[in-house]
């Protein structure tokens, strides 16, 4: 968890002198015609909830200029477990149920971008070995 949410989220944060890896989640949404403004307003409310969740770094909403009803939320988390805890929360379930009924024209797609870098010791030996 970040101690100071105002610090810049750089892809790795410090906790007790240790570097924390960060995962980035892309959440793709397509909204119904005429519902874009409402979707954006609800995103602001959800963002307030996310900011209080353990492991959340920052999130941003992007709009596709060629497809105005398509959105991408890019969200940075300390680890996948923190993101999964958010998506399992009652608040997230309420918003997604409402979205399915009122706002979204298609099922959302969530993607994890990249993987946190593993420590050198976990990457395996850099020298090729012959099988015995």
C-alpha positions in Angstrom: 0.0 0.0 0.0 1.3 3.4 -0.8 1.8 5.6 2.2 1.3 8.8 0.2 -1.2 8.6 -2.6 -0.1 11.9 -4.0 3.4 10.6 -5.0 3.9 9.8 -8.6 3.2 6.2 -9.5 6.4 5.1 -11.3 5.9 1.3 -11.9 7.8 0.5 -8.7 7.1 1.9 -5.2 8.9 1.7 -1.9 7.6 0.0 1.2 9.9 -0.5 4.2 12.9 0.1 1.9 11.8 -2.6 -0.5 10.8 -2.0 -4.2 7.3 -3.1 -5.0 6.4 -4.3 -8.5 3.3 -2.9 -10.1 0.9 -4.5 -12.5 -1.2 -2.5 -15.0 -4.7 -3.5 -15.8 -6.6 -2.4 -18.9 -10.4 -2.4 -18.6 -12.1 -2.0 -21.9 -15.7 -0.8 -22.0 -18.2 0.0 -24.8 -21.2 2.1 -23.7 -24.6 2.5 -25.2 -25.3 5.5 -27.5 -26.1 8.6 -25.4 -24.7 7.1 -22.2 -21.1 8.4 -22.4 -21.5 11.3 -20.0 -23.2 9.1 -17.4 -20.5 6.4 -17.8 -17.8 9.1 -17.2 -19.6 10.4 -14.1 -19.9 7.0 -12.6 -16.2 6.4 -13.3 -15.4 9.4 -11.1 -17.4 7.8 -8.2 -15.7 4.4 -8.7 -12.3 6.1 -8.8 -13.0 7.5 -5.3 -13.7 3.9 -4.1 -10.5 2.6 -5.8 -8.3 5.3 -4.3 -9.2 3.9 -0.8 -8.4 0.3 -1.7 -5.3 -1.4 -0.6 -2.8 -1.8 -3.4 -4.4 0.7 -5.8 -1.9 3.2 -7.3 -3.7 5.3 -9.8 -6.3 4.9 -12.6 -7.1 7.0 -15.7 -10.0 6.9 -18.1 -9.3 7.2 -21.8 -11.8 7.7 -24.6 -11.3 6.4 -28.2 -11.4 9.4 -30.5 -12.4 7.2 -33.5 -15.1 5.3 -31.5 -16.6 7.7 -29.0 -18.5 5.0 -27.1 -15.3 3.0 -26.4 -13.3 3.6 -23.2 -10.2 2.2 -21.6 -9.5 2.5 -17.9 -5.8 1.9 -17.1 -5.3 1.0 -13.5 -2.1 0.3 -11.6 -2.1 -2.0 -8.7 0.6 -3.3 -6.4 -0.2 -6.9 -7.4 -2.9 -8.9 -9.1 -4.4 -10.0 -5.8 -5.2 -6.4 -4.9 -6.9 -5.9 -8.3 -8.9 -9.2 -7.8 -10.0 -8.0 -4.3 -11.3 -4.8 -5.9 -13.3 -6.7 -8.6 -14.6 -9.1 -5.9 -15.8 -6.2 -3.7 -19.5 -5.5 -3.2 -19.1 -1.9 -4.6 -17.6 -3.2 -7.8 -20.4 -5.8 -8.2 -23.1 -3.2 -7.7 -21.5 -0.9 -10.4 -21.1 -3.8 -12.8 -24.6 -5.0 -12.4 -25.9 -1.4 -12.9 -23.6 -1.1 -16.0 -24.8 -4.3 -17.6 -28.4 -3.2 -17.2 -28.1 0.6 -18.0 -24.8 1.6 -19.7 -22.8 -1.1 -21.4 -23.4 -2.3 -24.9 -20.9 -5.2 -24.7 -19.3 -7.3 -22.0 -16.2 -5.5 -20.6 -12.7 -7.0 -21.3 -10.0 -6.8 -18.6 -6.4 -7.4 -19.6 -3.2 -7.5 -17.5 -0.4 -5.7 -19.2 3.1 -7.2 -18.7 4.2 -9.0 -15.6 6.2 -7.7 -12.7 9.9 -8.4 -13.1 11.0 -11.4 -11.2 14.1 -11.2 -8.9 17.2 -12.5 -10.5 17.2 -15.6 -8.4 13.8 -16.6 -9.7 14.7 -16.1 -13.4 16.7 -19.3 -13.7 20.4 -19.8 -14.5 21.7 -17.8 -17.4 24.1 -20.6 -18.4 22.8 -23.5 -20.5 23.2 -26.9 -18.9 23.1 -30.3 -20.6 20.6 -32.8 -19.4 22.1 -35.7 -17.4 
